Amino acid sequence: MKIVECLSENINRFIEGAIQHEDNMARLAILRQIKEAVDHPSICKLKAAAKLARRLEYHPDLHKSLTRAAHKQTQLF
């Protein structure tokens, strides 16, 4: 669980910064959905968040980090 928690902290830090600087309401709503998935992780939520992150095209590492978190979450079960 430590790896997923560490990834969550990094992702949350990035998303919180992006939310503060985002002025497009649609993108802001997507960022909040991603944050919700990270705050209350499940495999399905993290995979969906990874797809949303890819659509936003903020940072390629955000999509990779969310995908990695979903994979690590899968390994825990």
PDB file with SEQRES, HELIX, SHEET and CRYST1 records, atoms N, CA, C and O in Angstrom:
SEQRES   1 A   77  MET LYS ILE VAL GLU CYS LEU SER GLU ASN ILE ASN ARG          
SEQRES   2 A   77  PHE ILE GLU GLY ALA ILE GLN HIS GLU ASP ASN MET ALA          
SEQRES   3 A   77  ARG LEU ALA ILE LEU ARG GLN ILE LYS GLU ALA VAL ASP          
SEQRES   4 A   77  HIS PRO SER ILE CYS LYS LEU LYS ALA ALA ALA LYS LEU          
SEQRES   5 A   77  ALA ARG ARG LEU GLU TYR HIS PRO ASP LEU HIS LYS SER          
SEQRES   6 A   77  LEU THR ARG ALA ALA HIS LYS GLN THR GLN LEU PHE              
HELIX    1 AA1 LYS A    2  HIS A   21  1                                  20    
HELIX    2 AA2 MET A   25  ASP A   39  1                                  15    
HELIX    3 AA3 ILE A   43  LEU A   56  1                                  14    
HELIX    4 AA4 PRO A   60  LEU A   76  1                                  17    
CRYST1    1.000    1.000    1.000  90.00  90.00  90.00 P 1           1          
ATOM      1  N   MET A   1       0.828  -1.198   0.000  1.00  0.00           N  
ATOM      2  CA  MET A   1       0.000   0.000   0.000  1.00  0.00           C  
ATOM      3  C   MET A   1       0.872   1.261   0.000  1.00  0.00           C  
ATOM      4  O   MET A   1       0.427   2.315  -0.455  1.00  0.00           O  
ATOM      5  N   LYS A   2       2.083   1.167   0.495  1.00  0.00           N  
ATOM      6  CA  LYS A   2       2.965   2.335   0.582  1.00  0.00           C  
ATOM      7  C   LYS A   2       3.233   2.942  -0.797  1.00  0.00           C  
ATOM      8  O   LYS A   2       3.257   4.164  -0.947  1.00  0.00           O  
ATOM      9  N   ILE A   3       3.435   2.075  -1.814  1.00  0.00           N  
ATOM     10  CA  ILE A   3       3.736   2.581  -3.149  1.00  0.00           C  
ATOM     11  C   ILE A   3       2.563   3.383  -3.688  1.00  0.00           C  
ATOM     12  O   ILE A   3       2.744   4.467  -4.244  1.00  0.00           O  
ATOM     13  N   VAL A   4       1.362   2.848  -3.520  1.00  0.00           N  
ATOM     14  CA  VAL A   4       0.167   3.548  -3.994  1.00  0.00           C  
ATOM     15  C   VAL A   4      -0.001   4.865  -3.254  1.00  0.00           C  
ATOM     16  O   VAL A   4      -0.357   5.875  -3.862  1.00  0.00           O  
ATOM     17  N   GLU A   5       0.249   4.870  -1.950  1.00  0.00           N  
ATOM     18  CA  GLU A   5       0.136   6.104  -1.170  1.00  0.00           C  
ATOM     19  C   GLU A   5       1.149   7.140  -1.642  1.00  0.00           C  
ATOM     20  O   GLU A   5       0.827   8.324  -1.737  1.00  0.00           O  
ATOM     21  N   CYS A   6       2.369   6.703  -1.939  1.00  0.00           N  
ATOM     22  CA  CYS A   6       3.413   7.616  -2.411  1.00  0.00           C  
ATOM     23  C   CYS A   6       3.016   8.210  -3.764  1.00  0.00           C  
ATOM     24  O   CYS A   6       3.153   9.414  -3.980  1.00  0.00           O  
ATOM     25  N   LEU A   7       2.525   7.365  -4.673  1.00  0.00           N  
ATOM     26  CA  LEU A   7       2.070   7.860  -5.968  1.00  0.00           C  
ATOM     27  C   LEU A   7       0.920   8.843  -5.786  1.00  0.00           C  
ATOM     28  O   LEU A   7       0.859   9.868  -6.465  1.00  0.00           O  
ATOM     29  N   SER A   8       0.011   8.529  -4.872  1.00  0.00           N  
ATOM     30  CA  SER A   8      -1.141   9.396  -4.621  1.00  0.00           C  
ATOM     31  C   SER A   8      -0.699  10.771  -4.153  1.00  0.00           C  
ATOM     32  O   SER A   8      -1.255  11.782  -4.580  1.00  0.00           O  
ATOM     33  N   GLU A   9       0.295  10.814  -3.280  1.00  0.00           N  
ATOM     34  CA  GLU A   9       0.790  12.102  -2.787  1.00  0.00           C  
ATOM     35  C   GLU A   9       1.351  12.939  -3.928  1.00  0.00           C  
ATOM     36  O   GLU A   9       1.070  14.134  -4.020  1.00  0.00           O  
ATOM     37  N   ASN A  10       2.143  12.316  -4.796  1.00  0.00           N  
ATOM     38  CA  ASN A  10       2.732  13.041  -5.923  1.00  0.00           C  
ATOM     39  C   ASN A  10       1.659  13.525  -6.889  1.00  0.00           C  
ATOM     40  O   ASN A  10       1.705  14.662  -7.360  1.00  0.00           O  
ATOM     41  N   ILE A  11       0.699  12.664  -7.181  1.00  0.00           N  
ATOM     42  CA  ILE A  11      -0.374  13.028  -8.099  1.00  0.00           C  
ATOM     43  C   ILE A  11      -1.213  14.148  -7.497  1.00  0.00           C  
ATOM     44  O   ILE A  11      -1.553  15.109  -8.186  1.00  0.00           O  
ATOM     45  N   ASN A  12      -1.548  14.028  -6.215  1.00  0.00           N  
ATOM     46  CA  ASN A  12      -2.360  15.050  -5.551  1.00  0.00           C  
ATOM     47  C   ASN A  12      -1.679  16.409  -5.574  1.00  0.00           C  
ATOM     48  O   ASN A  12      -2.326  17.428  -5.816  1.00  0.00           O  
ATOM     49  N   ARG A  13      -0.379  16.426  -5.326  1.00  0.00           N  
ATOM     50  CA  ARG A  13       0.360  17.682  -5.346  1.00  0.00           C  
ATOM     51  C   ARG A  13       0.245  18.351  -6.717  1.00  0.00           C  
ATOM     52  O   ARG A  13       0.001  19.553  -6.821  1.00  0.00           O  
ATOM     53  N   PHE A  14       0.425  17.553  -7.755  1.00  0.00           N  
ATOM     54  CA  PHE A  14       0.337  18.087  -9.113  1.00  0.00           C  
ATOM     55  C   PHE A  14      -1.073  18.598  -9.409  1.00  0.00           C  
ATOM     56  O   PHE A  14      -1.240  19.694  -9.944  1.00  0.00           O  
ATOM     57  N   ILE A  15      -2.086  17.799  -9.060  1.00  0.00           N  
ATOM     58  CA  ILE A  15      -3.471  18.162  -9.367  1.00  0.00           C  
ATOM     59  C   ILE A  15      -3.896  19.407  -8.604  1.00  0.00           C  
ATOM     60  O   ILE A  15      -4.566  20.275  -9.164  1.00  0.00           O  
ATOM     61  N   GLU A  16      -3.520  19.508  -7.344  1.00  0.00           N  
ATOM     62  CA  GLU A  16      -3.888  20.689  -6.559  1.00  0.00           C  
ATOM     63  C   GLU A  16      -3.308  21.957  -7.177  1.00  0.00           C  
ATOM     64  O   GLU A  16      -3.973  22.992  -7.217  1.00  0.00           O  
ATOM     65  N   GLY A  17      -2.080  21.877  -7.653  1.00  0.00           N  
ATOM     66  CA  GLY A  17      -1.472  23.021  -8.331  1.00  0.00           C  
ATOM     67  C   GLY A  17      -2.194  23.361  -9.623  1.00  0.00           C  
ATOM     68  O   GLY A  17      -2.407  24.533  -9.936  1.00  0.00           O  
ATOM     69  N   ALA A  18      -2.568  22.330 -10.372  1.00  0.00           N  
ATOM     70  CA  ALA A  18      -3.275  22.545 -11.637  1.00  0.00           C  
ATOM     71  C   ALA A  18      -4.659  23.140 -11.399  1.00  0.00           C  
ATOM     72  O   ALA A  18      -5.099  24.009 -12.152  1.00  0.00           O  
ATOM     73  N   ILE A  19      -5.347  22.676 -10.356  1.00  0.00           N  
ATOM     74  CA  ILE A  19      -6.684  23.193 -10.041  1.00  0.00           C  
ATOM     75  C   ILE A  19      -6.617  24.685  -9.720  1.00  0.00           C  
ATOM     76  O   ILE A  19      -7.497  25.447 -10.120  1.00  0.00           O  
ATOM     77  N   GLN A  20      -5.589  25.098  -9.007  1.00  0.00           N  
ATOM     78  CA  GLN A  20      -5.456  26.510  -8.629  1.00  0.00           C  
ATOM     79  C   GLN A  20      -5.268  27.415  -9.844  1.00  0.00           C  
ATOM     80  O   GLN A  20      -5.690  28.571  -9.828  1.00  0.00           O  
ATOM     81  N   HIS A  21      -4.632  26.891 -10.903  1.00  0.00           N  
ATOM     82  CA  HIS A  21      -4.312  27.726 -12.059  1.00  0.00           C  
ATOM     83  C   HIS A  21      -5.255  27.520 -13.236  1.00  0.00           C  
ATOM     84  O   HIS A  21      -5.116  28.190 -14.260  1.00  0.00           O  
ATOM     85  N   GLU A  22      -6.201  26.615 -13.111  1.00  0.00           N  
ATOM     86  CA  GLU A  22      -7.106  26.315 -14.232  1.00  0.00           C  
ATOM     87  C   GLU A  22      -8.291  27.267 -14.232  1.00  0.00           C  
ATOM     88  O   GLU A  22      -8.925  27.485 -13.200  1.00  0.00           O  
ATOM     89  N   ASP A  23      -8.583  27.831 -15.398  1.00  0.00           N  
ATOM     90  CA  ASP A  23      -9.739  28.721 -15.493  1.00  0.00           C  
ATOM     91  C   ASP A  23     -10.842  28.148 -16.389  1.00  0.00           C  
ATOM     92  O   ASP A  23     -11.938  28.706 -16.440  1.00  0.00           O  
ATOM     93  N   ASN A  24     -10.576  27.064 -17.082  1.00  0.00           N  
ATOM     94  CA  ASN A  24     -11.575  26.400 -17.911  1.00  0.00           C  
ATOM     95  C   ASN A  24     -12.396  25.471 -17.018  1.00  0.00           C  
ATOM     96  O   ASN A  24     -11.850  24.548 -16.413  1.00  0.00           O  
ATOM     97  N   MET A  25     -13.693  25.712 -16.936  1.00  0.00           N  
ATOM     98  CA  MET A  25     -14.551  24.962 -16.007  1.00  0.00           C  
ATOM     99  C   MET A  25     -14.630  23.474 -16.351  1.00  0.00           C  
ATOM    100  O   MET A  25     -14.694  22.641 -15.447  1.00  0.00           O  
ATOM    101  N   ALA A  26     -14.627  23.130 -17.631  1.00  0.00           N  
ATOM    102  CA  ALA A  26     -14.697  21.718 -18.019  1.00  0.00           C  
ATOM    103  C   ALA A  26     -13.432  20.983 -17.581  1.00  0.00           C  
ATOM    104  O   ALA A  26     -13.505  19.881 -17.036  1.00  0.00           O  
ATOM    105  N   ARG A  27     -12.283  21.591 -17.818  1.00  0.00           N  
ATOM    106  CA  ARG A  27     -11.017  20.970 -17.405  1.00  0.00           C  
ATOM    107  C   ARG A  27     -10.923  20.907 -15.884  1.00  0.00           C  
ATOM    108  O   ARG A  27     -10.375  19.953 -15.329  1.00  0.00           O  
ATOM    109  N   LEU A  28     -11.450  21.910 -15.222  1.00  0.00           N  
ATOM    110  CA  LEU A  28     -11.457  21.929 -13.761  1.00  0.00           C  
ATOM    111  C   LEU A  28     -12.297  20.772 -13.216  1.00  0.00           C  
ATOM    112  O   LEU A  28     -11.907  20.131 -12.240  1.00  0.00           O  
ATOM    113  N   ALA A  29     -13.430  20.506 -13.829  1.00  0.00           N  
ATOM    114  CA  ALA A  29     -14.283  19.392 -13.404  1.00  0.00           C  
ATOM    115  C   ALA A  29     -13.565  18.057 -13.590  1.00  0.00           C  
ATOM    116  O   ALA A  29     -13.672  17.169 -12.744  1.00  0.00           O  
ATOM    117  N   ILE A  30     -12.840  17.916 -14.691  1.00  0.00           N  
ATOM    118  CA  ILE A  30     -12.088  16.681 -14.940  1.00  0.00           C  
ATOM    119  C   ILE A  30     -10.981  16.523 -13.908  1.00  0.00           C  
ATOM    120  O   ILE A  30     -10.760  15.423 -13.401  1.00  0.00           O  
ATOM    121  N   LEU A  31     -10.285  17.607 -13.592  1.00  0.00           N  
ATOM    122  CA  LEU A  31      -9.233  17.544 -12.574  1.00  0.00           C  
ATOM    123  C   LEU A  31      -9.802  17.119 -11.224  1.00  0.00           C  
ATOM    124  O   LEU A  31      -9.176  16.351 -10.493  1.00  0.00           O  
ATOM    125  N   ARG A  32     -10.977  17.616 -10.901  1.00  0.00           N  
ATOM    126  CA  ARG A  32     -11.603  17.237  -9.628  1.00  0.00           C  
ATOM    127  C   ARG A  32     -11.992  15.762  -9.624  1.00  0.00           C  
ATOM    128  O   ARG A  32     -11.905  15.104  -8.587  1.00  0.00           O  
ATOM    129  N   GLN A  33     -12.421  15.234 -10.775  1.00  0.00           N  
ATOM    130  CA  GLN A  33     -12.733  13.805 -10.868  1.00  0.00           C  
ATOM    131  C   GLN A  33     -11.474  12.970 -10.651  1.00  0.00           C  
ATOM    132  O   GLN A  33     -11.510  11.945  -9.971  1.00  0.00           O  
ATOM    133  N   ILE A  34     -10.372  13.412 -11.228  1.00  0.00           N  
ATOM    134  CA  ILE A  34      -9.106  12.695 -11.055  1.00  0.00           C  
ATOM    135  C   ILE A  34      -8.692  12.741  -9.589  1.00  0.00           C  
ATOM    136  O   ILE A  34      -8.255  11.735  -9.032  1.00  0.00           O  
ATOM    137  N   LYS A  35      -8.828  13.902  -8.970  1.00  0.00           N  
ATOM    138  CA  LYS A  35      -8.465  14.039  -7.553  1.00  0.00           C  
ATOM    139  C   LYS A  35      -9.317  13.110  -6.690  1.00  0.00           C  
ATOM    140  O   LYS A  35      -8.798  12.487  -5.763  1.00  0.00           O  
ATOM    141  N   GLU A  36     -10.600  13.008  -6.977  1.00  0.00           N  
ATOM    142  CA  GLU A  36     -11.493  12.113  -6.232  1.00  0.00           C  
ATOM    143  C   GLU A  36     -11.036  10.657  -6.369  1.00  0.00           C  
ATOM    144  O   GLU A  36     -11.056   9.901  -5.398  1.00  0.00           O  
ATOM    145  N   ALA A  37     -10.628  10.274  -7.568  1.00  0.00           N  
ATOM    146  CA  ALA A  37     -10.163   8.902  -7.796  1.00  0.00           C  
ATOM    147  C   ALA A  37      -8.893   8.611  -7.012  1.00  0.00           C  
ATOM    148  O   ALA A  37      -8.701   7.499  -6.518  1.00  0.00           O  
ATOM    149  N   VAL A  38      -8.032   9.604  -6.899  1.00  0.00           N  
ATOM    150  CA  VAL A  38      -6.779   9.422  -6.163  1.00  0.00           C  
ATOM    151  C   VAL A  38      -7.029   9.423  -4.658  1.00  0.00           C  
ATOM    152  O   VAL A  38      -6.396   8.671  -3.917  1.00  0.00           O  
ATOM    153  N   ASP A  39      -7.950  10.267  -4.212  1.00  0.00           N  
ATOM    154  CA  ASP A  39      -8.253  10.337  -2.780  1.00  0.00           C  
ATOM    155  C   ASP A  39      -8.936   9.072  -2.276  1.00  0.00           C  
ATOM    156  O   ASP A  39      -8.720   8.664  -1.135  1.00  0.00           O  
ATOM    157  N   HIS A  40      -9.752   8.454  -3.111  1.00  0.00           N  
ATOM    158  CA  HIS A  40     -10.486   7.232  -2.740  1.00  0.00           C  
ATOM    159  C   HIS A  40     -10.219   6.180  -3.812  1.00  0.00           C  
ATOM    160  O   HIS A  40     -11.096   5.879  -4.622  1.00  0.00           O  
ATOM    161  N   PRO A  41      -8.999   5.617  -3.819  1.00  0.00           N  
ATOM    162  CA  PRO A  41      -8.586   4.776  -4.942  1.00  0.00           C  
ATOM    163  C   PRO A  41      -9.300   3.427  -5.008  1.00  0.00           C  
ATOM    164  O   PRO A  41      -9.544   2.764  -4.000  1.00  0.00           O  
ATOM    165  N   SER A  42      -9.611   3.069  -6.209  1.00  0.00           N  
ATOM    166  CA  SER A  42     -10.039   1.723  -6.560  1.00  0.00           C  
ATOM    167  C   SER A  42      -9.471   1.485  -7.953  1.00  0.00           C  
ATOM    168  O   SER A  42      -9.108   2.434  -8.649  1.00  0.00           O  
ATOM    169  N   ILE A  43      -9.395   0.252  -8.353  1.00  0.00           N  
ATOM    170  CA  ILE A  43      -8.801  -0.054  -9.651  1.00  0.00           C  
ATOM    171  C   ILE A  43      -9.572   0.648 -10.770  1.00  0.00           C  
ATOM    172  O   ILE A  43      -8.971   1.264 -11.650  1.00  0.00           O  
ATOM    173  N   CYS A  44     -10.888   0.554 -10.733  1.00  0.00           N  
ATOM    174  CA  CYS A  44     -11.724   1.159 -11.787  1.00  0.00           C  
ATOM    175  C   CYS A  44     -11.581   2.677 -11.819  1.00  0.00           C  
ATOM    176  O   CYS A  44     -11.451   3.272 -12.889  1.00  0.00           O  
ATOM    177  N   LYS A  45     -11.606   3.296 -10.646  1.00  0.00           N  
ATOM    178  CA  LYS A  45     -11.499   4.759 -10.583  1.00  0.00           C  
ATOM    179  C   LYS A  45     -10.147   5.232 -11.101  1.00  0.00           C  
ATOM    180  O   LYS A  45     -10.070   6.228 -11.821  1.00  0.00           O  
ATOM    181  N   LEU A  46      -9.080   4.520 -10.737  1.00  0.00           N  
ATOM    182  CA  LEU A  46      -7.747   4.932 -11.171  1.00  0.00           C  
ATOM    183  C   LEU A  46      -7.573   4.764 -12.676  1.00  0.00           C  
ATOM    184  O   LEU A  46      -6.952   5.603 -13.329  1.00  0.00           O  
ATOM    185  N   LYS A  47      -8.119   3.681 -13.230  1.00  0.00           N  
ATOM    186  CA  LYS A  47      -8.034   3.491 -14.681  1.00  0.00           C  
ATOM    187  C   LYS A  47      -8.818   4.575 -15.415  1.00  0.00           C  
ATOM    188  O   LYS A  47      -8.360   5.101 -16.429  1.00  0.00           O  
ATOM    189  N   ALA A  48      -9.994   4.904 -14.902  1.00  0.00           N  
ATOM    190  CA  ALA A  48     -10.797   5.966 -15.515  1.00  0.00           C  
ATOM    191  C   ALA A  48     -10.078   7.308 -15.413  1.00  0.00           C  
ATOM    192  O   ALA A  48     -10.095   8.101 -16.354  1.00  0.00           O  
ATOM    193  N   ALA A  49      -9.449   7.557 -14.272  1.00  0.00           N  
ATOM    194  CA  ALA A  49      -8.702   8.802 -14.079  1.00  0.00           C  
ATOM    195  C   ALA A  49      -7.524   8.880 -15.046  1.00  0.00           C  
ATOM    196  O   ALA A  49      -7.209   9.956 -15.554  1.00  0.00           O  
ATOM    197  N   ALA A  50      -6.874   7.751 -15.301  1.00  0.00           N  
ATOM    198  CA  ALA A  50      -5.758   7.730 -16.251  1.00  0.00           C  
ATOM    199  C   ALA A  50      -6.242   8.113 -17.649  1.00  0.00           C  
ATOM    200  O   ALA A  50      -5.561   8.846 -18.367  1.00  0.00           O  
ATOM    201  N   LYS A  51      -7.414   7.617 -18.031  1.00  0.00           N  
ATOM    202  CA  LYS A  51      -7.969   7.976 -19.344  1.00  0.00           C  
ATOM    203  C   LYS A  51      -8.305   9.466 -19.402  1.00  0.00           C  
ATOM    204  O   LYS A  51      -8.058  10.127 -20.410  1.00  0.00           O  
ATOM    205  N   LEU A  52      -8.865   9.983 -18.317  1.00  0.00           N  
ATOM    206  CA  LEU A  52      -9.176  11.418 -18.267  1.00  0.00           C  
ATOM    207  C   LEU A  52      -7.902  12.252 -18.357  1.00  0.00           C  
ATOM    208  O   LEU A  52      -7.866  13.272 -19.046  1.00  0.00           O  
ATOM    209  N   ALA A  53      -6.862  11.815 -17.659  1.00  0.00           N  
ATOM    210  CA  ALA A  53      -5.591  12.550 -17.670  1.00  0.00           C  
ATOM    211  C   ALA A  53      -4.997  12.568 -19.071  1.00  0.00           C  
ATOM    212  O   ALA A  53      -4.435  13.576 -19.499  1.00  0.00           O  
ATOM    213  N   ARG A  54      -5.120  11.463 -19.778  1.00  0.00           N  
ATOM    214  CA  ARG A  54      -4.602  11.418 -21.145  1.00  0.00           C  
ATOM    215  C   ARG A  54      -5.362  12.418 -22.020  1.00  0.00           C  
ATOM    216  O   ARG A  54      -4.771  13.077 -22.876  1.00  0.00           O  
ATOM    217  N   ARG A  55      -6.670  12.524 -21.799  1.00  0.00           N  
ATOM    218  CA  ARG A  55      -7.487  13.463 -22.560  1.00  0.00           C  
ATOM    219  C   ARG A  55      -7.112  14.910 -22.264  1.00  0.00           C  
ATOM    220  O   ARG A  55      -7.134  15.755 -23.159  1.00  0.00           O  
ATOM    221  N   LEU A  56      -6.769  15.199 -21.014  1.00  0.00           N  
ATOM    222  CA  LEU A  56      -6.400  16.567 -20.638  1.00  0.00           C  
ATOM    223  C   LEU A  56      -5.077  16.995 -21.243  1.00  0.00           C  
ATOM    224  O   LEU A  56      -4.876  18.174 -21.534  1.00  0.00           O  
ATOM    225  N   GLU A  57      -4.177  16.047 -21.432  1.00  0.00           N  
ATOM    226  CA  GLU A  57      -2.844  16.308 -21.982  1.00  0.00           C  
ATOM    227  C   GLU A  57      -2.078  17.353 -21.180  1.00  0.00           C  
ATOM    228  O   GLU A  57      -1.353  18.167 -21.750  1.00  0.00           O  
ATOM    229  N   TYR A  58      -2.239  17.331 -19.855  1.00  0.00           N  
ATOM    230  CA  TYR A  58      -1.467  18.245 -19.006  1.00  0.00           C  
ATOM    231  C   TYR A  58       0.003  17.870 -19.005  1.00  0.00           C  
ATOM    232  O   TYR A  58       0.882  18.668 -19.330  1.00  0.00           O  
ATOM    233  N   HIS A  59       0.226  16.651 -18.633  1.00  0.00           N  
ATOM    234  CA  HIS A  59       1.587  16.194 -18.435  1.00  0.00           C  
ATOM    235  C   HIS A  59       1.595  14.694 -18.679  1.00  0.00           C  
ATOM    236  O   HIS A  59       0.791  13.979 -18.080  1.00  0.00           O  
ATOM    237  N   PRO A  60       2.471  14.195 -19.534  1.00  0.00           N  
ATOM    238  CA  PRO A  60       2.457  12.754 -19.820  1.00  0.00           C  
ATOM    239  C   PRO A  60       2.701  11.900 -18.577  1.00  0.00           C  
ATOM    240  O   PRO A  60       2.233  10.763 -18.506  1.00  0.00           O  
ATOM    241  N   ASP A  61       3.420  12.432 -17.611  1.00  0.00           N  
ATOM    242  CA  ASP A  61       3.702  11.655 -16.407  1.00  0.00           C  
ATOM    243  C   ASP A  61       2.468  11.462 -15.534  1.00  0.00           C  
ATOM    244  O   ASP A  61       2.409  10.498 -14.770  1.00  0.00           O  
ATOM    245  N   LEU A  62       1.483  12.348 -15.625  1.00  0.00           N  
ATOM    246  CA  LEU A  62       0.257  12.197 -14.840  1.00  0.00           C  
ATOM    247  C   LEU A  62      -0.479  10.938 -15.283  1.00  0.00           C  
ATOM    248  O   LEU A  62      -0.923  10.150 -14.447  1.00  0.00           O  
ATOM    249  N   HIS A  63      -0.611  10.746 -16.588  1.00  0.00           N  
ATOM    250  CA  HIS A  63      -1.264   9.539 -17.109  1.00  0.00           C  
ATOM    251  C   HIS A  63      -0.484   8.301 -16.687  1.00  0.00           C  
ATOM    252  O   HIS A  63      -1.074   7.313 -16.248  1.00  0.00           O  
ATOM    253  N   LYS A  64       0.833   8.348 -16.818  1.00  0.00           N  
ATOM    254  CA  LYS A  64       1.667   7.201 -16.447  1.00  0.00           C  
ATOM    255  C   LYS A  64       1.564   6.899 -14.955  1.00  0.00           C  
ATOM    256  O   LYS A  64       1.484   5.735 -14.562  1.00  0.00           O  
ATOM    257  N   SER A  65       1.564   7.923 -14.134  1.00  0.00           N  
ATOM    258  CA  SER A  65       1.481   7.720 -12.685  1.00  0.00           C  
ATOM    259  C   SER A  65       0.148   7.108 -12.282  1.00  0.00           C  
ATOM    260  O   SER A  65       0.103   6.223 -11.428  1.00  0.00           O  
ATOM    261  N   LEU A  66      -0.930   7.571 -12.886  1.00  0.00           N  
ATOM    262  CA  LEU A  66      -2.248   7.016 -12.576  1.00  0.00           C  
ATOM    263  C   LEU A  66      -2.353   5.565 -13.041  1.00  0.00           C  
ATOM    264  O   LEU A  66      -2.928   4.727 -12.347  1.00  0.00           O  
ATOM    265  N   THR A  67      -1.796   5.274 -14.212  1.00  0.00           N  
ATOM    266  CA  THR A  67      -1.802   3.899 -14.713  1.00  0.00           C  
ATOM    267  C   THR A  67      -0.983   3.005 -13.796  1.00  0.00           C  
ATOM    268  O   THR A  67      -1.386   1.881 -13.496  1.00  0.00           O  
ATOM    269  N   ARG A  68       0.163   3.501 -13.351  1.00  0.00           N  
ATOM    270  CA  ARG A  68       1.019   2.742 -12.440  1.00  0.00           C  
ATOM    271  C   ARG A  68       0.306   2.503 -11.108  1.00  0.00           C  
ATOM    272  O   ARG A  68       0.391   1.412 -10.545  1.00  0.00           O  
ATOM    273  N   ALA A  69      -0.390   3.511 -10.611  1.00  0.00           N  
ATOM    274  CA  ALA A  69      -1.126   3.362  -9.353  1.00  0.00           C  
ATOM    275  C   ALA A  69      -2.225   2.312  -9.490  1.00  0.00           C  
ATOM    276  O   ALA A  69      -2.440   1.517  -8.575  1.00  0.00           O  
ATOM    277  N   ALA A  70      -2.920   2.307 -10.627  1.00  0.00           N  
ATOM    278  CA  ALA A  70      -3.962   1.297 -10.859  1.00  0.00           C  
ATOM    279  C   ALA A  70      -3.347  -0.092 -10.901  1.00  0.00           C  
ATOM    280  O   ALA A  70      -3.914  -1.043 -10.363  1.00  0.00           O  
ATOM    281  N   HIS A  71      -2.185  -0.210 -11.541  1.00  0.00           N  
ATOM    282  CA  HIS A  71      -1.504  -1.504 -11.621  1.00  0.00           C  
ATOM    283  C   HIS A  71      -1.070  -1.978 -10.235  1.00  0.00           C  
ATOM    284  O   HIS A  71      -1.233  -3.151  -9.897  1.00  0.00           O  
ATOM    285  N   LYS A  72      -0.522  -1.075  -9.444  1.00  0.00           N  
ATOM    286  CA  LYS A  72      -0.094  -1.437  -8.085  1.00  0.00           C  
ATOM    287  C   LYS A  72      -1.298  -1.823  -7.230  1.00  0.00           C  
ATOM    288  O   LYS A  72      -1.220  -2.747  -6.420  1.00  0.00           O  
ATOM    289  N   GLN A  73      -2.407  -1.113  -7.413  1.00  0.00           N  
ATOM    290  CA  GLN A  73      -3.626  -1.424  -6.669  1.00  0.00           C  
ATOM    291  C   GLN A  73      -4.098  -2.837  -7.035  1.00  0.00           C  
ATOM    292  O   GLN A  73      -4.570  -3.580  -6.173  1.00  0.00           O  
ATOM    293  N   THR A  74      -3.968  -3.203  -8.312  1.00  0.00           N  
ATOM    294  CA  THR A  74      -4.355  -4.537  -8.771  1.00  0.00           C  
ATOM    295  C   THR A  74      -3.495  -5.597  -8.100  1.00  0.00           C  
ATOM    296  O   THR A  74      -4.000  -6.654  -7.722  1.00  0.00           O  
ATOM    297  N   GLN A  75      -2.211  -5.329  -7.950  1.00  0.00           N  
ATOM    298  CA  GLN A  75      -1.293  -6.297  -7.350  1.00  0.00           C  
ATOM    299  C   GLN A  75      -1.579  -6.529  -5.878  1.00  0.00           C  
ATOM    300  O   GLN A  75      -1.208  -7.569  -5.333  1.00  0.00           O  
ATOM    301  N   LEU A  76      -2.233  -5.574  -5.226  1.00  0.00           N  
ATOM    302  CA  LEU A  76      -2.532  -5.723  -3.805  1.00  0.00           C  
ATOM    303  C   LEU A  76      -3.615  -6.762  -3.565  1.00  0.00           C  
ATOM    304  O   LEU A  76      -3.717  -7.326  -2.476  1.00  0.00           O  
ATOM    305  N   PHE A  77      -4.428  -7.013  -4.596  1.00  0.00           N  
ATOM    306  CA  PHE A  77      -5.525  -7.962  -4.431  1.00  0.00           C  
ATOM    307  C   PHE A  77      -5.085  -9.300  -4.834  1.00  0.00           C  
ATOM    308  O   PHE A  77      -5.864 -10.251  -4.771  1.00  0.00           O  
TER     309      PHE A  77                                                      
END                                                                             
